[in-house]
Amino acid sequence: MSQPRRRSRGFRQAASLVAEPIRHAAEGRGFAVARLLTHWPEIAGPEVATRARPVKIAHGRGSFGATLTLLTTGAAAPLLEMQLPAIRDRVNACYGYNAISRIVLTQTAPTGFAEGQAQFDAAPAPSRPPDPDTRRAAEAMAAGITDPALQAAVTRLAMLKLSRKDRTNRKAPR
């Protein structure tokens, strides 16, 4: 005896409404596991995710493993090229086995294909608070400027320049 079908009360979850169309579209591009598309920043890491997007997975005839194609900008391609082994390891960890054997980079303009569908965000620069002595020295350099916007810009520039000098002085030659 089979149980009667339960009737749902209220609204269905939005994820259950779009799960089937997303799965079908992802499988059409070679993504058997849609998690690679939906959780790309967690899989690849935030730095890689701001520079590249997965486009397709191609399975070659008679070859082991698939080829993952990533879309990136021309400027970010050399940085990503150095990280390809680590990206492949992270993607394969998502699948649970060595599903991806190669990663190919496809370069495009910063807005991507077809009316800006692949927007790339600039990676946030890691910032650390400036040294208080550096800040005081930079403010002293800009003290004679009367325009507040120009004074702030000169202060920032001086802090960058002085902090760069500090970093080069800290590196002692061996």
Secondary structure as GFF3:
##gff-version 3
##sequence-region A 1 174
A	DSSP	alpha_helix	14	28	.	.	.	ID=ss1
A	DSSP	alpha_helix	35	38	.	.	.	ID=ss2
A	DSSP	alpha_helix	40	44	.	.	.	ID=ss3
A	DSSP	alpha_helix	46	51	.	.	.	ID=ss4
A	DSSP	beta_strand	52	59	.	.	.	ID=ss5
A	DSSP	beta_strand	66	73	.	.	.	ID=ss6
A	DSSP	alpha_helix	77	95	.	.	.	ID=ss7
A	DSSP	beta_strand	100	108	.	.	.	ID=ss8
A	DSSP	alpha_helix	132	141	.	.	.	ID=ss9
A	DSSP	alpha_helix	148	170	.	.	.	ID=ss10
###
